[in-house]
């Protein structure tokens, strides 16, 4: 889950049930260029990761989140 959406400054990614698993998150623009990438290992079952996006242009982005057992792509609107 991503909050808030649309976003202006800080995008928050909430991940559940991934404690101890490597998580890779990449934000790409509408053309497919990667604009942010983060790799982390949650220490709790409910984890929140923050991404500073204030420097990104307005538009549509896609946040791809990959763990050992799951994969999801979330649509994000930057204002």
PDB file with one MODEL, atoms N, CA, C and O in Angstrom:
MODEL        1
ATOM      1  N   UNK A   1       0.842  -1.166   0.000  1.00  0.00           N
ATOM      2  CA  UNK A   1       0.000   0.000   0.000  1.00  0.00           C
ATOM      3  C   UNK A   1       0.897   1.243   0.000  1.00  0.00           C
ATOM      4  O   UNK A   1       1.888   1.295   0.729  1.00  0.00           O
ATOM      5  N   UNK A   2       0.553   2.230  -0.809  1.00  0.00           N
ATOM      6  CA  UNK A   2       1.291   3.487  -0.836  1.00  0.00           C
ATOM      7  C   UNK A   2       0.395   4.613  -0.342  1.00  0.00           C
ATOM      8  O   UNK A   2      -0.789   4.678  -0.671  1.00  0.00           O
ATOM      9  N   UNK A   3       0.982   5.495   0.450  1.00  0.00           N
ATOM     10  CA  UNK A   3       0.267   6.633   1.013  1.00  0.00           C
ATOM     11  C   UNK A   3       1.156   7.866   0.962  1.00  0.00           C
ATOM     12  O   UNK A   3       2.367   7.689   1.087  1.00  0.00           O
ATOM     13  N   UNK A   4       0.702   9.046   0.799  1.00  0.00           N
ATOM     14  CA  UNK A   4      -0.592   9.325   0.187  1.00  0.00           C
ATOM     15  C   UNK A   4      -0.512   9.114  -1.316  1.00  0.00           C
ATOM     16  O   UNK A   4       0.584   9.017  -1.869  1.00  0.00           O
ATOM     17  N   UNK A   5      -1.611   9.045  -1.955  1.00  0.00           N
ATOM     18  CA  UNK A   5      -1.637   8.899  -3.407  1.00  0.00           C
ATOM     19  C   UNK A   5      -2.875   9.625  -3.930  1.00  0.00           C
ATOM     20  O   UNK A   5      -3.987   9.121  -3.773  1.00  0.00           O
ATOM     21  N   UNK A   6      -2.711  10.781  -4.538  1.00  0.00           N
ATOM     22  CA  UNK A   6      -1.480  11.376  -5.064  1.00  0.00           C
ATOM     23  C   UNK A   6      -0.543  11.883  -3.963  1.00  0.00           C
ATOM     24  O   UNK A   6      -0.955  12.141  -2.832  1.00  0.00           O
ATOM     25  N   UNK A   7       0.732  12.014  -4.339  1.00  0.00           N
ATOM     26  CA  UNK A   7       1.791  12.402  -3.411  1.00  0.00           C
ATOM     27  C   UNK A   7       2.435  13.702  -3.886  1.00  0.00           C
ATOM     28  O   UNK A   7       2.448  14.006  -5.078  1.00  0.00           O
ATOM     29  N   UNK A   8       2.970  14.470  -2.922  1.00  0.00           N
ATOM     30  CA  UNK A   8       3.702  15.682  -3.295  1.00  0.00           C
ATOM     31  C   UNK A   8       5.149  15.642  -2.821  1.00  0.00           C
ATOM     32  O   UNK A   8       6.050  15.993  -3.583  1.00  0.00           O
ATOM     33  N   UNK A   9       5.395  15.220  -1.575  1.00  0.00           N
ATOM     34  CA  UNK A   9       6.752  15.264  -1.027  1.00  0.00           C
ATOM     35  C   UNK A   9       7.310  13.917  -0.580  1.00  0.00           C
ATOM     36  O   UNK A   9       8.409  13.533  -0.982  1.00  0.00           O
ATOM     37  N   UNK A  10       6.558  13.201   0.247  1.00  0.00           N
ATOM     38  CA  UNK A  10       7.045  11.940   0.815  1.00  0.00           C
ATOM     39  C   UNK A  10       6.048  10.825   0.525  1.00  0.00           C
ATOM     40  O   UNK A  10       4.877  10.903   0.898  1.00  0.00           O
ATOM     41  N   UNK A  11       6.534   9.791  -0.147  1.00  0.00           N
ATOM     42  CA  UNK A  11       5.729   8.612  -0.455  1.00  0.00           C
ATOM     43  C   UNK A  11       6.038   7.551   0.594  1.00  0.00           C
ATOM     44  O   UNK A  11       7.203   7.251   0.855  1.00  0.00           O
ATOM     45  N   UNK A  12       4.999   6.987   1.191  1.00  0.00           N
ATOM     46  CA  UNK A  12       5.180   5.958   2.211  1.00  0.00           C
ATOM     47  C   UNK A  12       4.689   4.617   1.667  1.00  0.00           C
ATOM     48  O   UNK A  12       3.561   4.491   1.190  1.00  0.00           O
ATOM     49  N   UNK A  13       5.558   3.635   1.753  1.00  0.00           N
ATOM     50  CA  UNK A  13       5.229   2.277   1.331  1.00  0.00           C
ATOM     51  C   UNK A  13       5.043   1.436   2.582  1.00  0.00           C
ATOM     52  O   UNK A  13       5.960   1.316   3.395  1.00  0.00           O
ATOM     53  N   UNK A  14       3.861   0.855   2.741  1.00  0.00           N
ATOM     54  CA  UNK A  14       3.595  -0.023   3.882  1.00  0.00           C
ATOM     55  C   UNK A  14       3.638  -1.462   3.402  1.00  0.00           C
ATOM     56  O   UNK A  14       2.948  -1.843   2.457  1.00  0.00           O
ATOM     57  N   UNK A  15       4.470  -2.260   4.080  1.00  0.00           N
ATOM     58  CA  UNK A  15       4.642  -3.670   3.719  1.00  0.00           C
ATOM     59  C   UNK A  15       4.310  -4.520   4.935  1.00  0.00           C
ATOM     60  O   UNK A  15       4.711  -4.204   6.054  1.00  0.00           O
ATOM     61  N   UNK A  16       3.575  -5.601   4.706  1.00  0.00           N
ATOM     62  CA  UNK A  16       3.237  -6.509   5.794  1.00  0.00           C
ATOM     63  C   UNK A  16       3.721  -7.915   5.474  1.00  0.00           C
ATOM     64  O   UNK A  16       3.829  -8.308   4.312  1.00  0.00           O
ATOM     65  N   UNK A  17       4.008  -8.661   6.531  1.00  0.00           N
ATOM     66  CA  UNK A  17       4.381 -10.080   6.435  1.00  0.00           C
ATOM     67  C   UNK A  17       5.635 -10.312   5.606  1.00  0.00           C
ATOM     68  O   UNK A  17       5.723 -11.304   4.883  1.00  0.00           O
ATOM     69  N   UNK A  18       6.609  -9.408   5.702  1.00  0.00           N
ATOM     70  CA  UNK A  18       7.872  -9.585   4.975  1.00  0.00           C
ATOM     71  C   UNK A  18       9.068  -9.473   5.911  1.00  0.00           C
ATOM     72  O   UNK A  18      10.176  -9.171   5.467  1.00  0.00           O
ATOM     73  N   UNK A  19       8.855  -9.714   7.192  1.00  0.00           N
ATOM     74  CA  UNK A  19       9.932  -9.617   8.175  1.00  0.00           C
ATOM     75  C   UNK A  19      11.086 -10.534   7.790  1.00  0.00           C
ATOM     76  O   UNK A  19      10.888 -11.723   7.538  1.00  0.00           O
ATOM     77  N   UNK A  20      12.299  -9.970   7.747  1.00  0.00           N
ATOM     78  CA  UNK A  20      13.495 -10.744   7.448  1.00  0.00           C
ATOM     79  C   UNK A  20      13.719 -11.038   5.979  1.00  0.00           C
ATOM     80  O   UNK A  20      14.747 -11.614   5.626  1.00  0.00           O
ATOM     81  N   UNK A  21      12.796 -10.664   5.113  1.00  0.00           N
ATOM     82  CA  UNK A  21      12.956 -10.895   3.676  1.00  0.00           C
ATOM     83  C   UNK A  21      13.530  -9.649   3.005  1.00  0.00           C
ATOM     84  O   UNK A  21      13.192  -8.524   3.373  1.00  0.00           O
ATOM     85  N   UNK A  22      14.381  -9.855   2.039  1.00  0.00           N
ATOM     86  CA  UNK A  22      14.887  -8.723   1.271  1.00  0.00           C
ATOM     87  C   UNK A  22      13.767  -8.169   0.398  1.00  0.00           C
ATOM     88  O   UNK A  22      13.085  -8.912  -0.307  1.00  0.00           O
ATOM     89  N   UNK A  23      13.593  -6.861   0.457  1.00  0.00           N
ATOM     90  CA  UNK A  23      12.577  -6.180  -0.342  1.00  0.00           C
ATOM     91  C   UNK A  23      13.284  -5.227  -1.290  1.00  0.00           C
ATOM     92  O   UNK A  23      14.156  -4.462  -0.878  1.00  0.00           O
ATOM     93  N   UNK A  24      12.910  -5.276  -2.552  1.00  0.00           N
ATOM     94  CA  UNK A  24      13.429  -4.330  -3.532  1.00  0.00           C
ATOM     95  C   UNK A  24      12.265  -3.499  -4.036  1.00  0.00           C
ATOM     96  O   UNK A  24      11.242  -4.032  -4.465  1.00  0.00           O
ATOM     97  N   UNK A  25      12.436  -2.182  -3.977  1.00  0.00           N
ATOM     98  CA  UNK A  25      11.396  -1.268  -4.443  1.00  0.00           C
ATOM     99  C   UNK A  25      12.013  -0.339  -5.475  1.00  0.00           C
ATOM    100  O   UNK A  25      13.054   0.270  -5.226  1.00  0.00           O
ATOM    101  N   UNK A  26      11.377  -0.229  -6.629  1.00  0.00           N
ATOM    102  CA  UNK A  26      11.873   0.680  -7.656  1.00  0.00           C
ATOM    103  C   UNK A  26      10.714   1.490  -8.213  1.00  0.00           C
ATOM    104  O   UNK A  26       9.644   0.960  -8.511  1.00  0.00           O
ATOM    105  N   UNK A  27      10.956   2.787  -8.345  1.00  0.00           N
ATOM    106  CA  UNK A  27       9.961   3.711  -8.875  1.00  0.00           C
ATOM    107  C   UNK A  27      10.387   4.088 -10.280  1.00  0.00           C
ATOM    108  O   UNK A  27      11.493   4.584 -10.493  1.00  0.00           O
ATOM    109  N   UNK A  28       9.500   3.849 -11.241  1.00  0.00           N
ATOM    110  CA  UNK A  28       9.796   4.185 -12.630  1.00  0.00           C
ATOM    111  C   UNK A  28       8.785   5.200 -13.131  1.00  0.00           C
ATOM    112  O   UNK A  28       7.648   5.252 -12.662  1.00  0.00           O
ATOM    113  N   UNK A  29       9.222   6.011 -14.097  1.00  0.00           N
ATOM    114  CA  UNK A  29       8.303   6.987 -14.678  1.00  0.00           C
ATOM    115  C   UNK A  29       7.466   6.316 -15.762  1.00  0.00           C
ATOM    116  O   UNK A  29       7.602   5.117 -16.005  1.00  0.00           O
ATOM    117  N   UNK A  30       6.608   7.085 -16.407  1.00  0.00           N
ATOM    118  CA  UNK A  30       5.683   6.530 -17.401  1.00  0.00           C
ATOM    119  C   UNK A  30       6.398   5.953 -18.613  1.00  0.00           C
ATOM    120  O   UNK A  30       5.833   5.132 -19.336  1.00  0.00           O
ATOM    121  N   UNK A  31       7.649   6.379 -18.843  1.00  0.00           N
ATOM    122  CA  UNK A  31       8.432   5.884 -19.980  1.00  0.00           C
ATOM    123  C   UNK A  31       9.205   4.615 -19.608  1.00  0.00           C
ATOM    124  O   UNK A  31       9.742   3.935 -20.481  1.00  0.00           O
ATOM    125  N   UNK A  32       9.260   4.298 -18.302  1.00  0.00           N
ATOM    126  CA  UNK A  32       9.964   3.102 -17.861  1.00  0.00           C
ATOM    127  C   UNK A  32      11.344   3.358 -17.296  1.00  0.00           C
ATOM    128  O   UNK A  32      12.064   2.410 -16.982  1.00  0.00           O
ATOM    129  N   UNK A  33      11.734   4.629 -17.158  1.00  0.00           N
ATOM    130  CA  UNK A  33      13.039   4.957 -16.573  1.00  0.00           C
ATOM    131  C   UNK A  33      12.959   4.864 -15.055  1.00  0.00           C
ATOM    132  O   UNK A  33      12.038   5.402 -14.440  1.00  0.00           O
ATOM    133  N   UNK A  34      13.925   4.182 -14.460  1.00  0.00           N
ATOM    134  CA  UNK A  34      13.962   4.072 -13.005  1.00  0.00           C
ATOM    135  C   UNK A  34      14.426   5.403 -12.417  1.00  0.00           C
ATOM    136  O   UNK A  34      15.483   5.915 -12.784  1.00  0.00           O
ATOM    137  N   UNK A  35      13.633   5.960 -11.504  1.00  0.00           N
ATOM    138  CA  UNK A  35      13.971   7.246 -10.892  1.00  0.00           C
ATOM    139  C   UNK A  35      14.353   7.102  -9.421  1.00  0.00           C
ATOM    140  O   UNK A  35      15.015   7.983  -8.871  1.00  0.00           O
ATOM    141  N   UNK A  36      13.953   6.019  -8.783  1.00  0.00           N
ATOM    142  CA  UNK A  36      14.330   5.721  -7.398  1.00  0.00           C
ATOM    143  C   UNK A  36      14.454   4.213  -7.240  1.00  0.00           C
ATOM    144  O   UNK A  36      13.721   3.447  -7.864  1.00  0.00           O
ATOM    145  N   UNK A  37      15.394   3.800  -6.394  1.00  0.00           N
ATOM    146  CA  UNK A  37      15.539   2.372  -6.100  1.00  0.00           C
ATOM    147  C   UNK A  37      15.958   2.236  -4.644  1.00  0.00           C
ATOM    148  O   UNK A  37      16.799   2.987  -4.151  1.00  0.00           O
ATOM    149  N   UNK A  38      15.364   1.279  -3.975  1.00  0.00           N
ATOM    150  CA  UNK A  38      15.707   1.044  -2.580  1.00  0.00           C
ATOM    151  C   UNK A  38      15.635  -0.446  -2.315  1.00  0.00           C
ATOM    152  O   UNK A  38      14.752  -1.145  -2.813  1.00  0.00           O
ATOM    153  N   UNK A  39      16.594  -0.922  -1.510  1.00  0.00           N
ATOM    154  CA  UNK A  39      16.628  -2.318  -1.090  1.00  0.00           C
ATOM    155  C   UNK A  39      16.716  -2.312   0.430  1.00  0.00           C
ATOM    156  O   UNK A  39      17.544  -1.599   0.996  1.00  0.00           O
ATOM    157  N   UNK A  40      15.876  -3.094   1.097  1.00  0.00           N
ATOM    158  CA  UNK A  40      15.867  -3.101   2.559  1.00  0.00           C
ATOM    159  C   UNK A  40      15.325  -4.432   3.068  1.00  0.00           C
ATOM    160  O   UNK A  40      14.724  -5.203   2.320  1.00  0.00           O
ATOM    161  N   UNK A  41      15.550  -4.686   4.358  1.00  0.00           N
ATOM    162  CA  UNK A  41      15.049  -5.895   5.013  1.00  0.00           C
ATOM    163  C   UNK A  41      14.237  -5.460   6.233  1.00  0.00           C
ATOM    164  O   UNK A  41      14.813  -4.993   7.215  1.00  0.00           O
ATOM    165  N   UNK A  42      12.912  -5.603   6.190  1.00  0.00           N
ATOM    166  CA  UNK A  42      12.080  -5.212   7.332  1.00  0.00           C
ATOM    167  C   UNK A  42      12.418  -6.019   8.581  1.00  0.00           C
ATOM    168  O   UNK A  42      12.648  -7.227   8.517  1.00  0.00           O
ATOM    169  N   UNK A  43      12.442  -5.323   9.722  1.00  0.00           N
ATOM    170  CA  UNK A  43      12.716  -5.984  10.997  1.00  0.00           C
ATOM    171  C   UNK A  43      11.441  -6.353  11.743  1.00  0.00           C
ATOM    172  O   UNK A  43      11.491  -7.024  12.773  1.00  0.00           O
ATOM    173  N   UNK A  44      10.294  -5.912  11.218  1.00  0.00           N
ATOM    174  CA  UNK A  44       9.007  -6.221  11.844  1.00  0.00           C
ATOM    175  C   UNK A  44       8.037  -6.706  10.767  1.00  0.00           C
ATOM    176  O   UNK A  44       8.298  -6.538   9.576  1.00  0.00           O
ATOM    177  N   UNK A  45       6.926  -7.303  11.181  1.00  0.00           N
ATOM    178  CA  UNK A  45       5.938  -7.796  10.218  1.00  0.00           C
ATOM    179  C   UNK A  45       5.206  -6.673   9.505  1.00  0.00           C
ATOM    180  O   UNK A  45       4.744  -6.852   8.378  1.00  0.00           O
ATOM    181  N   UNK A  46       5.094  -5.514  10.149  1.00  0.00           N
ATOM    182  CA  UNK A  46       4.498  -4.345   9.509  1.00  0.00           C
ATOM    183  C   UNK A  46       5.582  -3.287   9.409  1.00  0.00           C
ATOM    184  O   UNK A  46       6.053  -2.777  10.426  1.00  0.00           O
ATOM    185  N   UNK A  47       5.980  -2.954   8.189  1.00  0.00           N
ATOM    186  CA  UNK A  47       7.103  -2.040   7.960  1.00  0.00           C
ATOM    187  C   UNK A  47       6.650  -0.894   7.068  1.00  0.00           C
ATOM    188  O   UNK A  47       5.839  -1.071   6.159  1.00  0.00           O
ATOM    189  N   UNK A  48       7.194   0.288   7.353  1.00  0.00           N
ATOM    190  CA  UNK A  48       6.907   1.455   6.514  1.00  0.00           C
ATOM    191  C   UNK A  48       8.223   2.048   6.035  1.00  0.00           C
ATOM    192  O   UNK A  48       9.109   2.352   6.835  1.00  0.00           O
ATOM    193  N   UNK A  49       8.340   2.207   4.742  1.00  0.00           N
ATOM    194  CA  UNK A  49       9.536   2.796   4.121  1.00  0.00           C
ATOM    195  C   UNK A  49       9.119   4.107   3.467  1.00  0.00           C
ATOM    196  O   UNK A  49       8.077   4.177   2.815  1.00  0.00           O
ATOM    197  N   UNK A  50       9.935   5.148   3.642  1.00  0.00           N
ATOM    198  CA  UNK A  50       9.605   6.457   3.084  1.00  0.00           C
ATOM    199  C   UNK A  50      10.548   6.814   1.943  1.00  0.00           C
ATOM    200  O   UNK A  50      11.748   6.549   2.002  1.00  0.00           O
ATOM    201  N   UNK A  51       9.982   7.418   0.907  1.00  0.00           N
ATOM    202  CA  UNK A  51      10.730   7.857  -0.264  1.00  0.00           C
ATOM    203  C   UNK A  51      10.497   9.354  -0.454  1.00  0.00           C
ATOM    204  O   UNK A  51       9.351   9.793  -0.545  1.00  0.00           O
ATOM    205  N   UNK A  52      11.558  10.130  -0.515  1.00  0.00           N
ATOM    206  CA  UNK A  52      11.430  11.551  -0.816  1.00  0.00           C
ATOM    207  C   UNK A  52      11.246  11.739  -2.311  1.00  0.00           C
ATOM    208  O   UNK A  52      12.110  11.358  -3.101  1.00  0.00           O
ATOM    209  N   UNK A  53      10.125  12.324  -2.701  1.00  0.00           N
ATOM    210  CA  UNK A  53       9.819  12.471  -4.129  1.00  0.00           C
ATOM    211  C   UNK A  53       9.600  13.930  -4.535  1.00  0.00           C
ATOM    212  O   UNK A  53       9.130  14.198  -5.641  1.00  0.00           O
ATOM    213  N   UNK A  54       9.931  14.864  -3.660  1.00  0.00           N
ATOM    214  CA  UNK A  54       9.654  16.275  -3.954  1.00  0.00           C
ATOM    215  C   UNK A  54      10.404  16.772  -5.187  1.00  0.00           C
ATOM    216  O   UNK A  54       9.934  17.691  -5.857  1.00  0.00           O
ATOM    217  N   UNK A  55      11.557  16.185  -5.499  1.00  0.00           N
ATOM    218  CA  UNK A  55      12.346  16.615  -6.662  1.00  0.00           C
ATOM    219  C   UNK A  55      11.854  16.021  -7.980  1.00  0.00           C
ATOM    220  O   UNK A  55      12.312  16.434  -9.046  1.00  0.00           O
ATOM    221  N   UNK A  56      10.942  15.072  -7.927  1.00  0.00           N
ATOM    222  CA  UNK A  56      10.447  14.444  -9.155  1.00  0.00           C
ATOM    223  C   UNK A  56       9.417  15.342  -9.834  1.00  0.00           C
ATOM    224  O   UNK A  56       8.703  16.085  -9.160  1.00  0.00           O
ATOM    225  N   UNK A  57       9.336  15.278 -11.150  1.00  0.00           N
ATOM    226  CA  UNK A  57       8.322  16.068 -11.861  1.00  0.00           C
ATOM    227  C   UNK A  57       6.920  15.502 -11.617  1.00  0.00           C
ATOM    228  O   UNK A  57       6.775  14.353 -11.201  1.00  0.00           O
ATOM    229  N   UNK A  58       5.908  16.301 -11.874  1.00  0.00           N
ATOM    230  CA  UNK A  58       4.542  15.801 -11.744  1.00  0.00           C
ATOM    231  C   UNK A  58       4.281  14.753 -12.822  1.00  0.00           C
ATOM    232  O   UNK A  58       4.871  14.801 -13.902  1.00  0.00           O
ATOM    233  N   UNK A  59       3.403  13.819 -12.523  1.00  0.00           N
ATOM    234  CA  UNK A  59       3.061  12.802 -13.514  1.00  0.00           C
ATOM    235  C   UNK A  59       2.761  11.461 -12.881  1.00  0.00           C
ATOM    236  O   UNK A  59       2.606  11.342 -11.665  1.00  0.00           O
ATOM    237  N   UNK A  60       2.683  10.453 -13.735  1.00  0.00           N
ATOM    238  CA  UNK A  60       2.361   9.085 -13.342  1.00  0.00           C
ATOM    239  C   UNK A  60       3.653   8.287 -13.172  1.00  0.00           C
ATOM    240  O   UNK A  60       4.561   8.363 -14.000  1.00  0.00           O
ATOM    241  N   UNK A  61       3.714   7.526 -12.090  1.00  0.00           N
ATOM    242  CA  UNK A  61       4.859   6.670 -11.806  1.00  0.00           C
ATOM    243  C   UNK A  61       4.346   5.294 -11.407  1.00  0.00           C
ATOM    244  O   UNK A  61       3.172   5.122 -11.080  1.00  0.00           O
ATOM    245  N   UNK A  62       5.252   4.312 -11.441  1.00  0.00           N
ATOM    246  CA  UNK A  62       4.907   2.953 -11.042  1.00  0.00           C
ATOM    247  C   UNK A  62       5.936   2.475 -10.031  1.00  0.00           C
ATOM    248  O   UNK A  62       7.139   2.519 -10.288  1.00  0.00           O
ATOM    249  N   UNK A  63       5.453   2.014  -8.873  1.00  0.00           N
ATOM    250  CA  UNK A  63       6.315   1.498  -7.822  1.00  0.00           C
ATOM    251  C   UNK A  63       6.238  -0.022  -7.855  1.00  0.00           C
ATOM    252  O   UNK A  63       5.198  -0.611  -7.561  1.00  0.00           O
ATOM    253  N   UNK A  64       7.352  -0.648  -8.218  1.00  0.00           N
ATOM    254  CA  UNK A  64       7.417  -2.111  -8.263  1.00  0.00           C
ATOM    255  C   UNK A  64       8.081  -2.586  -6.977  1.00  0.00           C
ATOM    256  O   UNK A  64       9.181  -2.152  -6.633  1.00  0.00           O
ATOM    257  N   UNK A  65       7.400  -3.480  -6.276  1.00  0.00           N
ATOM    258  CA  UNK A  65       7.885  -4.006  -5.005  1.00  0.00           C
ATOM    259  C   UNK A  65       8.032  -5.514  -5.142  1.00  0.00           C
ATOM    260  O   UNK A  65       7.081  -6.210  -5.498  1.00  0.00           O
ATOM    261  N   UNK A  66       9.236  -6.014  -4.857  1.00  0.00           N
ATOM    262  CA  UNK A  66       9.521  -7.442  -5.014  1.00  0.00           C
ATOM    263  C   UNK A  66      10.103  -7.986  -3.711  1.00  0.00           C
ATOM    264  O   UNK A  66      11.064  -7.435  -3.174  1.00  0.00           O
ATOM    265  N   UNK A  67       9.510  -9.077  -3.205  1.00  0.00           N
ATOM    266  CA  UNK A  67      10.072  -9.806  -2.070  1.00  0.00           C
ATOM    267  C   UNK A  67      10.357 -11.228  -2.546  1.00  0.00           C
ATOM    268  O   UNK A  67      10.157 -11.557  -3.716  1.00  0.00           O
ATOM    269  N   UNK A  68      10.823 -12.061  -1.627  1.00  0.00           N
ATOM    270  CA  UNK A  68      11.115 -13.451  -1.990  1.00  0.00           C
ATOM    271  C   UNK A  68       9.854 -14.207  -2.398  1.00  0.00           C
ATOM    272  O   UNK A  68       9.926 -15.156  -3.178  1.00  0.00           O
ATOM    273  N   UNK A  69       8.701 -13.792  -1.877  1.00  0.00           N
ATOM    274  CA  UNK A  69       7.470 -14.548  -2.123  1.00  0.00           C
ATOM    275  C   UNK A  69       6.396 -13.780  -2.881  1.00  0.00           C
ATOM    276  O   UNK A  69       5.419 -14.377  -3.333  1.00  0.00           O
ATOM    277  N   UNK A  70       6.558 -12.456  -3.028  1.00  0.00           N
ATOM    278  CA  UNK A  70       5.509 -11.649  -3.662  1.00  0.00           C
ATOM    279  C   UNK A  70       6.100 -10.605  -4.597  1.00  0.00           C
ATOM    280  O   UNK A  70       7.274 -10.244  -4.508  1.00  0.00           O
ATOM    281  N   UNK A  71       5.251 -10.141  -5.486  1.00  0.00           N
ATOM    282  CA  UNK A  71       5.620  -9.041  -6.382  1.00  0.00           C
ATOM    283  C   UNK A  71       4.364  -8.224  -6.662  1.00  0.00           C
ATOM    284  O   UNK A  71       3.290  -8.778  -6.892  1.00  0.00           O
ATOM    285  N   UNK A  72       4.510  -6.898  -6.640  1.00  0.00           N
ATOM    286  CA  UNK A  72       3.369  -6.027  -6.919  1.00  0.00           C
ATOM    287  C   UNK A  72       3.862  -4.758  -7.596  1.00  0.00           C
ATOM    288  O   UNK A  72       4.970  -4.290  -7.334  1.00  0.00           O
ATOM    289  N   UNK A  73       3.030  -4.209  -8.467  1.00  0.00           N
ATOM    290  CA  UNK A  73       3.309  -2.924  -9.096  1.00  0.00           C
ATOM    291  C   UNK A  73       2.142  -1.998  -8.772  1.00  0.00           C
ATOM    292  O   UNK A  73       0.984  -2.304  -9.058  1.00  0.00           O
ATOM    293  N   UNK A  74       2.475  -0.859  -8.171  1.00  0.00           N
ATOM    294  CA  UNK A  74       1.466   0.088  -7.712  1.00  0.00           C
ATOM    295  C   UNK A  74       1.577   1.385  -8.496  1.00  0.00           C
ATOM    296  O   UNK A  74       2.676   1.888  -8.729  1.00  0.00           O
ATOM    297  N   UNK A  75       0.443   1.918  -8.898  1.00  0.00           N
ATOM    298  CA  UNK A  75       0.415   3.175  -9.636  1.00  0.00           C
ATOM    299  C   UNK A  75       0.481   4.332  -8.638  1.00  0.00           C
ATOM    300  O   UNK A  75      -0.234   4.339  -7.636  1.00  0.00           O
ATOM    301  N   UNK A  76       1.353   5.319  -8.925  1.00  0.00           N
ATOM    302  CA  UNK A  76       1.531   6.474  -8.054  1.00  0.00           C
ATOM    303  C   UNK A  76       1.403   7.738  -8.890  1.00  0.00           C
ATOM    304  O   UNK A  76       1.991   7.836  -9.967  1.00  0.00           O
ATOM    305  N   UNK A  77       0.636   8.705  -8.398  1.00  0.00           N
ATOM    306  CA  UNK A  77       0.496   9.995  -9.071  1.00  0.00           C
ATOM    307  C   UNK A  77       1.246  11.039  -8.258  1.00  0.00           C
ATOM    308  O   UNK A  77       1.000  11.197  -7.062  1.00  0.00           O
ATOM    309  N   UNK A  78       2.161  11.752  -8.908  1.00  0.00           N
ATOM    310  CA  UNK A  78       2.932  12.823  -8.265  1.00  0.00           C
ATOM    311  C   UNK A  78       2.351  14.158  -8.686  1.00  0.00           C
ATOM    312  O   UNK A  78       2.233  14.442  -9.878  1.00  0.00           O
ATOM    313  N   UNK A  79       1.983  14.987  -7.702  1.00  0.00           N
ATOM    314  CA  UNK A  79       1.459  16.327  -7.970  1.00  0.00           C
ATOM    315  C   UNK A  79       2.547  17.371  -7.799  1.00  0.00           C
ATOM    316  O   UNK A  79       2.296  18.561  -7.983  1.00  0.00           O
TER     317      UNK A  79
ENDMDL
END
